[in-house]
Amino acid sequence: MAAHTEELDDVYGAKSPEETRAIYNQWADSYDADNLSRGFRLPSLAAGMLARFLGQTNGPILDAGCGTGLVSEALKLMGYGPITGCDLSPDMLAAARKTGAYSELHEVDMGQPMPFPKGAFTGFVCVGSFGPGHAPPVSLEHLAHVTRPRGYGVFNLIEATYQEQGFPAIMEGLSKSGRWQIVQTSEPFLPFLLGEPDLWSRLYVVRMN
């Protein structure tokens, strides 16, 4: 049975945004090679899910926790844009800039209010950013704030940890307040086809009201 990479173990154990930023800065140069060699399919699945719900809608998209840009490379190829990316790690943002997929890139701590106007985006995607040691559940409130009514968001959560992390309470609060509705929850799946055999996840699709 395959084990986590050393970097993934480290970031899941991070205790602060500063620690998470430092780990991803160190990982940026080898991130794509490390993950794609293990069959990392989460970015393409997330891009496809967002495209399914957005259809041919034009308008700005936020790739939150964009990393090296794998999700937005796929979205751009499908004709979506303009795309704004944000991430905690400046070295990850430097890698994302090389893809040419983004109109803007910003260093952002998603645990804090985001530096974008209310309703600025037609949709958001945020995958790989909500595991242990990553962005906190309150980030979903910030993402909802910057997504316009009738816009869609796609994000993933780790099956083994999302409840103890506190995501259900935030998600239920956003639903009860009428700010969004959850329109699809995927079946559990493995983000890595060739590794991490216990790291089950789900994709969630939300629609803003």
C-alpha positions in Angstrom: 0.0 0.0 0.0 1.4 3.3 -1.1 2.3 6.0 1.5 1.8 9.7 1.3 4.6 11.7 -0.2 6.8 13.4 2.4 5.5 16.8 1.2 1.8 15.8 1.6 2.5 14.5 5.1 4.2 17.7 6.0 1.4 20.0 4.7 -1.4 18.0 6.3 0.5 18.5 9.6 1.0 22.2 9.2 -0.2 24.3 12.1 -0.3 27.8 10.6 -0.7 29.5 7.2 2.9 30.5 7.4 4.0 26.9 7.8 1.7 25.8 4.9 3.1 28.6 2.7 6.7 27.6 3.4 6.0 23.9 2.6 4.3 24.8 -0.7 7.1 27.2 -1.6 9.6 24.4 -1.2 7.4 22.0 -3.2 6.5 24.3 -6.1 9.3 23.2 -8.5 8.4 19.5 -8.3 4.7 19.7 -7.4 3.4 18.8 -10.9 5.9 16.0 -11.5 5.3 14.5 -8.0 1.5 14.5 -8.3 0.9 13.7 -12.0 3.3 10.7 -11.7 0.8 9.3 -9.2 -2.2 9.8 -11.5 -3.5 13.1 -10.0 -6.9 13.6 -11.6 -8.5 16.0 -9.2 -7.8 19.2 -11.4 -9.4 17.7 -14.5 -12.4 16.4 -12.7 -13.0 19.7 -11.0 -12.6 21.6 -14.3 -15.1 19.3 -16.0 -17.6 19.5 -13.1 -17.5 23.3 -13.2 -17.9 23.3 -17.0 -20.9 21.0 -16.7 -22.8 23.5 -14.6 -21.6 26.8 -16.1 -22.3 25.6 -19.6 -21.3 28.2 -22.2 -21.6 31.1 -19.8 -18.9 33.7 -20.2 -17.5 35.6 -17.3 -14.7 35.8 -14.8 -13.8 32.6 -12.8 -11.8 32.4 -9.6 -9.4 29.5 -9.2 -8.9 29.7 -5.4 -5.8 27.8 -4.1 -4.7 27.6 -7.7 -1.3 26.0 -7.0 0.6 25.5 -10.2 -2.4 26.1 -12.4 -3.5 22.6 -13.4 -7.3 23.4 -13.1 -7.2 26.6 -15.0 -5.1 25.2 -17.8 -8.0 22.8 -18.5 -10.6 25.5 -18.1 -8.8 27.8 -20.6 -8.6 25.0 -23.1 -12.3 24.6 -22.9 -12.8 28.3 -23.6 -13.5 29.7 -20.1 -12.1 33.0 -18.9 -10.9 35.4 -17.8 -9.6 33.4 -14.9 -8.2 34.9 -11.7 -5.9 32.7 -9.6 -5.1 33.1 -5.9 -2.9 31.1 -3.6 -1.1 31.3 -0.3 2.3 30.4 -1.8 4.2 33.0 -4.0 6.3 30.2 -5.5 3.2 28.3 -6.6 1.8 31.5 -8.1 5.1 31.9 -10.0 4.6 28.4 -11.5 0.9 29.2 -12.3 2.0 32.4 -14.1 4.0 30.3 -16.6 0.9 28.5 -17.8 -0.5 31.6 -19.4 -4.0 30.6 -18.1 -4.6 33.6 -15.8 -5.5 37.2 -16.4 -4.6 38.0 -12.7 -2.8 36.2 -9.9 -2.9 37.2 -6.2 -1.3 36.0 -3.0 -4.3 35.4 -0.7 -4.9 33.7 2.7 -8.4 32.2 2.2 -8.9 32.2 5.9 -9.3 36.0 5.6 -11.8 38.0 3.6 -10.8 37.9 -0.1 -9.5 41.1 -1.9 -12.2 40.9 -4.6 -15.6 42.8 -4.8 -18.8 41.1 -3.8 -20.2 39.0 -6.7 -17.1 39.5 -8.8 -17.1 36.0 -10.3 -19.5 33.9 -12.3 -18.0 30.8 -10.7 -15.2 29.5 -8.5 -13.2 26.3 -8.3 -11.2 25.4 -5.2 -9.7 21.9 -5.0 -6.8 20.5 -3.0 -7.1 23.4 -0.6 -9.3 22.0 2.2 -7.4 19.1 3.6 -5.8 19.2 7.1 -3.3 22.0 7.4 -4.9 23.9 4.5 -7.5 26.6 4.3 -10.1 26.7 7.1 -13.9 26.1 6.6 -14.7 29.8 6.9 -13.0 30.1 3.5 -16.3 28.9 2.0 -18.1 32.0 3.3 -15.4 34.2 1.6 -15.8 32.3 -1.7 -19.6 32.6 -1.6 -19.2 36.4 -1.0 -17.3 36.9 -4.2 -19.5 34.7 -6.4 -22.5 36.3 -8.0 -26.1 35.1 -7.7 -26.8 32.1 -9.9 -23.0 31.5 -10.1 -21.5 28.1 -9.3 -18.7 26.8 -7.2 -16.9 23.5 -7.1 -14.7 22.3 -4.3 -13.5 19.0 -2.8 -13.3 17.8 0.8 -11.4 14.8 2.3 -13.8 12.1 3.5 -11.8 11.1 6.6 -11.3 14.6 8.0 -13.9 17.1 6.8 -16.3 16.6 9.6 -13.7 17.1 12.4 -12.3 20.1 10.5 -15.7 21.8 10.8 -16.9 22.0 7.2 -20.5 20.7 7.7 -21.4 23.5 10.1 -20.2 26.2 7.6 -21.9 24.5 4.7 -25.2 24.1 6.5 -25.1 27.7 7.6 -24.7 28.9 4.1 -27.6 26.7 3.0 -29.9 27.8 5.8 -29.1 31.5 5.3 -30.1 31.1 1.7 -26.7 32.1 0.3 -26.3 28.9 -1.6 -27.7 25.5 -2.3 -25.7 22.3 -2.8 -26.7 21.0 -6.2 -24.5 18.0 -6.5 -22.3 15.9 -4.2 -20.2 13.3 -6.0 -19.6 9.7 -5.0 -16.4 9.2 -3.1 -13.3 8.9 -5.3 -9.6 8.7 -5.2 -7.9 11.9 -6.4 -4.7 9.8 -7.2 -5.1 6.8 -9.4 -1.6 5.5 -8.8 -1.1 6.4 -5.1 -2.7 7.4 -1.8 -5.2 4.5 -1.8 -6.9 5.6 1.4 -7.3 9.3 0.5 -11.0 9.3 -0.5 -12.6 12.6 -1.5 -15.8 14.1 -2.8 -16.6 17.0 -5.1 -19.3 19.4 -4.1 -21.1 21.8 -6.5 -22.9 24.8 -5.0 -25.2 27.4 -6.7 -25.4 30.9 -5.3 -28.9 32.4 -4.6 
